[in-house]
Amino acid sequence: MPSIRLKFIMSGAGTSRHPGATVEFTVDDSLTGGQLRDHIRSQWPEAYADVQIDRKKINIIHSAQVLEDGRMLRDYGLGNQDPPVTLHLMLQPLAVEAVPEKENPKVDRSCPCTIL
């Protein structure tokens, strides 16, 4: 299977210490977007350990498209470009479940006031 050399430009949550930083991986073109995310997590460079990739949602963007979990890299035509192929690695914090607000019987919630 053909391999592709990918260069990721990092941005998003936790990357402020590394402005414009890049990470490169060589992967098989038959990987899906989901498998590529798993590969990135498992092969994350020690130089960027402070980014804590395991606690982030990873969006991989190429040509204004977010790579989908089920589609192969070759479906995006990545193997047809000169290496390394540049993609954007957008990191976002994982969603935290909302904690239900405790009911306080002393608070009047019927007031239509807006605090500016």
C-alpha positions in Angstrom: 0.0 0.0 0.0 1.3 3.5 -0.8 2.4 5.7 2.1 1.8 9.4 2.5 4.0 11.9 4.3 1.7 14.3 6.2 2.7 17.6 7.8 0.3 18.9 10.4 0.1 22.6 11.4 -1.1 22.6 15.0 -3.6 25.1 16.3 -6.3 25.3 18.9 -6.6 24.4 22.6 -3.3 23.9 24.4 -1.0 24.9 21.5 -0.3 28.5 22.5 3.3 27.6 23.6 4.0 26.3 20.2 2.8 28.9 17.7 3.1 27.6 14.1 4.5 24.3 15.2 4.3 21.3 12.9 4.2 17.6 13.3 5.0 15.1 10.6 3.9 11.5 10.2 4.2 8.9 7.4 1.1 6.8 7.1 -0.6 4.3 4.8 -3.1 5.9 2.4 -5.7 3.3 3.3 -6.1 4.7 6.8 -9.4 6.3 7.6 -9.8 9.7 9.3 -10.6 7.9 12.6 -7.6 5.6 12.3 -5.4 8.7 11.5 -6.6 10.4 14.7 -5.7 7.2 16.7 -2.3 7.1 15.0 -1.6 10.7 15.9 -2.6 10.1 19.6 -0.3 7.0 19.8 2.7 8.5 18.0 2.5 12.0 19.5 6.0 13.5 19.8 7.5 14.0 23.3 8.5 17.5 22.4 4.8 18.5 22.5 3.9 16.5 25.6 2.5 19.6 27.3 -0.3 19.8 24.6 -1.9 16.7 26.2 -3.3 15.3 23.0 -5.2 12.5 24.8 -7.5 15.0 26.4 -8.4 16.8 23.1 -10.9 16.4 20.3 -8.9 16.2 17.1 -10.2 17.7 13.8 -8.0 17.2 10.8 -8.6 19.7 8.0 -7.5 19.5 4.4 -8.7 21.8 1.6 -11.5 23.2 3.8 -12.8 19.7 4.6 -12.8 18.0 8.0 -11.6 14.4 7.4 -14.4 12.0 8.3 -13.9 9.0 10.5 -15.0 6.4 7.8 -13.3 7.8 4.7 -9.9 6.7 3.6 -7.1 9.3 3.1 -6.8 8.3 -0.6 -10.5 9.4 -1.0 -9.3 12.9 -0.4 -6.6 12.6 -3.1 -3.8 13.1 -0.5 -1.6 10.6 -2.3 -1.7 12.6 -5.5 0.1 15.6 -4.0 3.8 16.4 -3.5 5.0 15.3 -0.1 4.7 16.4 2.6 1.0 17.0 2.3 0.0 19.9 4.6 -3.0 19.5 6.8 -4.3 21.5 9.8 -4.6 19.8 13.2 -7.3 21.6 15.2 -7.4 20.6 18.8 -10.4 21.3 21.0 -11.1 20.4 24.6 -13.3 17.4 25.1 -16.9 18.3 26.0 -17.5 18.3 29.7 -20.9 17.1 30.8 -23.1 19.9 32.1 -23.7 19.7 35.8 -27.3 20.2 36.6 -28.0 23.4 38.4 -29.3 22.8 41.9 -32.7 24.1 42.5 -32.7 27.0 45.0 -36.2 27.6 46.2 -35.2 31.1 47.5 -34.3 32.4 44.0 -37.1 34.0 42.0 -36.5 32.8 38.4 -39.6 34.6 37.0 -37.9 38.0 36.8 -37.4 39.0 33.1 -34.5 41.4 34.1 -31.3 41.5 32.1 -28.0 42.3 33.7 -25.6 44.2 31.4 
